[in-house]
Amino acid sequence: MKKISVLFIVLCVLVSVFATACQPKKPSTPATPTFDYNAAATQALQDMLDTWWTGDAATGNIVKTGWGYPTAPYDNMIWASAMMSFDLFTMWDIAPSDDIKARVQAQYNWTREYVPGRTANFGRAPHIAVDDCGWSAMYYMETYRITGDTRARDDALKLINGTYDYFKDGDTVNGLWYPSVATGQNYKSIYATGIVTASLMFLLDAQKSDPNWQTTYAELYQNALNTYNWMEANMLRGGNYSVTSQHGAVTQYNCADNLYWCDYNVNRPGVGEKTGPDGGTNAGGITESQSVSALLGNQGMAVCHALFYQLTGDATYRDRAVRTAAAITDSHFYNRNGVLLNDRDGWSDATYFSFYIRDVLTLPGIRDTDKQIMLTTAQSAAQNCRVQTDGKWYYKAEWSGGTAWEDNGIQNNGKPVGTRPEQIMTSADTANAIIAGQLLASMQAAGTI
């Protein structure tokens, strides 16, 4: 009897160990369970204001920059300062205040007065490429949401319509070019999620007050849907795809991780993939500072799915949003010990964080792990990225630590232009990742997510 009891105990232990080993691994939990997300978010925004805001809240503005540095020659690129405005927008969703509202209004007033071509100038500053247009339009819509200034909403609509007209490939059913066709670099990009997001923000607002919005804005809705459908059909890594080389050879590949490619070439010269996903011959090429995908594109598509679901009620869009969130969290490329990889664009990879939290992570079917990775990313960025230079605080792009982004810099007239903490876009993007952690934590505390 004693021998049987011992064998039974050993068997139970082995079963327990085997069961534990077979459980799927979860993303790492925060090293400090009591991490103060609010303190980190507050510090990040204050650092940004101390370094990059000039004047008072009511009449000041974000400093002018050139290539992200506060030095001449200035480039009047709206999107660069918009990255810092997104920090204010995210904090507004945590704790609305008169101070934030005043700064958002003041920055918009400054933009209207001092930035020529704020709703036009396609193919040149401030709207050189389709992503510049998208970030500007999203900035205008968020400004309108917070201030109620209808001029910002009107600016968004004018810019959105102009973007579709200028960058469409004959018709939006064929998608949008990323750069001007005049450049000869024929490729399309997941960065077009920006202009689709702004379109859906506008339409959701119109839906509230115009019962005939589908008729009033039929062309806008169709352009947004066409552009979105083209990306879903051509950029989703959902199975078989083909790549045509510069010599005309067509090769079939397979990748079914449900992430999205960043760029898609169409008879593009000078690259390995003349036609097909850019980097399509190397689907695993997703690394920090170089990537064939893009975190902002994956989260951007998830947000577009979610906003189409809000607009139409079609559960297909909801299911796509949940699928995309799972693809990001479960990806061994993007999930690095529970911290998201800042892969493609250290100037804007965190742009969608607050939208992703509000519009995607609140959907039924979203898992706790999809939320947890946003928290661990915020904590890791707060602990690894804050650096001081000449008495001012900045934020690096390497959310898990290291120098990959800084080491991958390029030069422009002797100035390091890569992705450095001393650039407003780099600091603002990482700050937004940190502030978004408190947004999620506060929604969890309130029971709204």
Beta strands, then each sheet from edge to edge (+ up, - down):
strand 1: 53-54
strand 2: 61-62
strand 3: 187-189
strand 4: 239-244
strand 5: 250-255
strand 6: 263-265
strand 7: 276-277
strand 8: 286-287
strand 9: 290-291
strand 10: 335-336
strand 11: 339-340
strand 12: 386-389
strand 13: 392-395
strand 14: 411-412
strand 15: 415-416
sheet 1: 1+ 2-
sheet 2: 3+ 6- 7+
sheet 3: 4+ 5-
sheet 4: 8+ 9-
sheet 5: 10+ 11-
sheet 6: 12+ 13-
sheet 7: 14+ 15-
end
